Amino acid sequence: MTNEPLLRMHNIRKVFSGVVALDNVSLTLERGEVHSLVGENGAGKSTLIKIMTGAYMRDGGDMFLEGKPANFRTPEDAQRAGVVAVYQEVNLLMFRTVAENIFLNREPCRFGFIDWARMNRETGELLKRLGLNINPKATLGSLNIAMRQMVAIARGVSLGAKVLVLDEPTSSLTEKEVGILYEVIRRLKAEGTAIVYISHRFDELYAVCDRVTVLRDGKFVATRSLKGLERIDLICLMLGKQREELEKKGATAFDEHQPVNNNAPPLLAVENLTRGRRLQNVSLDVRRGEILGMAGLLGSGRTEVARAIFGADRTETGRVVLNGQEINARNPNEAIRAGIAFLSEDRKAEGIIPDWSVRENLTLAALPALTRAGVVSRKKQNEIVERFMRRLGIKATSAEQKIRELSGGNQQKVLLARWLCCNPKFLLLDEPTRGIDIGAKGEIQALVNELAKEGLGVLMISSELEELVEGSDRVVVMRDGQLSAELRGAQISQDSIINAMAEVNQRLDS
């Protein structure tokens, strides 16, 4: 019995409306291991996890937990058996205390009343065991995102988790907070918990994971030990490519840029944007066909620049000139009419409408042009949807599929198509490849480059320095609400960007 895996999924099959999402996929988890699950968006990772945790019923195959058949019909069934998932969007109650969230729906009672002393005491012991300095009586909403996520993990542990699924756990964490998460993972691993770790960041996988299972197009590709597995070989497994092909081409690189005419007048000019301490006299310009990268630490003012240009936030001073004409966008509608499009970094909260179809989401911004006498032309709408689904390679069963059922990369393509069908002159991209896999990332990067070649101006905000170095004609760096550096040509490197972001901190420390 000691050689039996903690959890084993064998030949799992899942079909949605005739489309095979998982085709005989297998996964084994050992006690005390951190196991990464990787693959392009649409590879089947989320579907496999939802079957593992009882959110979906499988259509074929077997699952065993500690050697016994496991048939979870709901997430509650899975939790009672010790299989718990913690997703990147923490689904807990913000106005309840930490202790109340951890013991939600299973509060300890005494004489028919909640035993608050015991609940707070046991919560404190659990948090201490995980190395977390969190007050059990603190309201969850008073904690930052990282600590809320730690509470969600602690709740999973309190449920007696034998298998803990962590889905993109560091997407909103700082480097220091990531260190806290890693320490929690190490403690759980030492206690024998098996952890399924899903992330698009290779640095994380190699830092905390023991093995990796690769899925592609709903099929099992391989399970490998990460020790000794080179990153390019892992990328090859994910994409189904030969190593020689990727080494020549570069797995995430943009195509070669066409040279930008630096003597041409700017397509977009931003002058002295000021909004309290968030933005202080920010000026920049972008030429037609140019990709201007923007870097900066969290809170440096990057997103605030984009929102100010788009009319989402009012500024105290400054102006925006597009194609030689000043625009005073008091709201996003006015910016859109002027020819500016904005792809927000939070596609779930500010982008997609989850229960609407791909068709409805894609044509949302173009509805005024498709409407006559209050009636939307379905024919024109379908023509636009078909054209952009084909051009951007959007993978969906049909245009009527709900967008929430699509992978993250395909959701991002739909949002990009939403703006492209409005024929914008200028594109604001805030973290355009966040939370999507390397294959979809390369497709979106190539598409952005293609749009620039067609004459659009692009302001691309990204936390991934490699993306900025490879994909930008110039890079500007934000720091404390101000532009602190502009890098061109050979000046553009990860080291120079980091130095520009850190300069004030270095001075303060000296």
Salt bridges, closest charged atoms under 4 A:
GLU4 OE2 - ARG8 NE 3.97
ASP23 OD1 - ARG13 NH1 3.46
GLU33 OE2 - HIS35 ND1 3.24
GLU33 OE2 - ARG211 NH2 2.82
GLU66 OE2 - ARG31 NH2 3.92
GLU66 OE1 - LYS162 NZ 3.01
ASP77 OD1 - ARG80 NH2 2.62
GLU122 OE2 - ARG118 NE 2.82
GLU168 OE2 - HIS200 ND1 2.52
GLU183 OE1 - ARG186 NE 3.47
GLU183 OE2 - ARG187 NE 3.25
GLU191 OE1 - ARG129 NH2 2.70
ASP203 OD1 - ARG231 NH1 2.64
GLU204 OE2 - ARG201 NE 3.62
ASP210 OD1 - LYS189 NZ 2.85
GLU230 OE1 - ARG243 NH2 2.97
ASP233 OD2 - ARG243 NH1 3.13
GLU245 OE2 - LYS241 NZ 3.89
GLU247 OE2 - ARG243 NE 2.96
GLU271 OE1 - ARG319 NE 2.81
ASP285 OD1 - ARG287 NH1 3.03
ASP285 OD1 - ARG474 NH2 3.45
GLU290 OE2 - ARG474 NE 2.60
GLU304 OE2 - ARG278 NH1 3.47
ASP313 OD2 - ARG275 NH1 3.91
ASP313 OD2 - ARG307 NE 2.89
GLU326 OE1 - ARG319 NH1 3.09
GLU334 OE2 - ARG330 NH2 2.96
GLU345 OE1 - ARG434 NH1 2.69
ASP355 OD1 - ARG404 NE 2.65
GLU386 OE2 - ARG390 NH1 3.59
GLU400 OE2 - ARG359 NE 2.77
GLU400 OE2 - ARG378 NH2 3.55
GLU431 OE2 - ARG302 NH2 3.58
GLU431 OE2 - ARG434 NH2 3.33
GLU443 OE1 - LYS413 NZ 2.24
GLU450 OE2 - ARG391 NH2 3.40
GLU454 OE2 - ARG391 NH2 3.06
GLU464 OE1 - LYS441 NZ 3.08
ASP473 OD1 - HIS257 ND1 3.99
GLU486 OE2 - ARG474 NH1 3.12
GLU486 OE2 - ARG488 NH2 2.71
GLU503 OE1 - ARG479 NH1 3.90
GLU503 OE2 - ARG507 NH1 3.20
